[in-house]
Amino acid sequence: MALRFGTDVCTATTDYGTVLLDQRTGQYWELNPTATLVVSTLMAGGDEDDATNALVREFDVTPAQARDDVTALIGELRAGGLAA
């Protein structure tokens, strides 16, 4: 399932990953390169399997750990009200 940020969320890519700003609360979220890859994959229309596979290809991580990381990140973004 593709990831969509709320209309009040701005993103900026940095040398260290991605920064998200929730304009409603003024809260910043800093995503490391791993989370940035997950978010980029999902925003490009990929699903959780695509994001998991991207992590396995790019980083030294098992498929099970990659899947857990993808699921956790999506849950945190949704719980924080940043993504749908």
N, C-alpha and C positions, 0 to 999 in steps of 0.2 A: 504494500500500500504506500502510495506517495505521501510524503510529509509536506504539510503546509503550515507555515507560521501565521500567527494572527496578524491582522493589519497594523497593529500597534507595535510590531516587533521589527526592528532594523538589524541588519547583519553587516558586518565588515570583516573582510579577510585580512589577517595580519601575517607577519613572518612566523608566528608561533601557532597559528590555527585560525579560529573564527571567534569574533566577539558578537554576542547578541545583546541588544538593548530592548528591554520591555518599557516602552514609553509610558505606559499606564502607571507603572510603579517606580520607574527610574532605576530598576535593578539591571545590572550587567551580568551576563553569563559568559565565561571564557571557555571555549571548547579547544581541547588539545588537538593535535593532528589526527589522532584516531577518531575522535568524535566528529571532527570536520569531515573526514572521509565518509563516515556513516551518514551524516546530514546531507552532504553533497550527493551521495548516491540516491538517497530517498527523495530529495528535492528534484532530482533529474528524472523521477518517475520510477525508480527501482523499488523493489520491495525488500522485506527484511532478509530474505535469502540472498539477494544481490548485495546488500550491505555486508552480510556475514562473509560472503565469498570475497568481497573486496578487502576486508580486513585480513583474511587468511592469506591472500596474495601479497599484500603490502607489508604485513607485520608478522613477526614470529609468534603466532598464536594458533591454538588448536581451533577447529571448527566449533566445538562445544563452548569454549571460552568466548570466541567471537560472537556466537549467538547470544550468550548471556549478556555480553556487553551491549549489543545492539538493543536487546529487549530492555535493559536497564536504562539506557540513554533515552529511548523513546518514552518510556514511562516517566522519567524525570522531566522531560520537556513538556509532556502533557500535564503532569501534576503541577508544574509551575505555570500553567496557563499560556505557554508559549506556542504550542503546536496543537494541531488537530489531526 
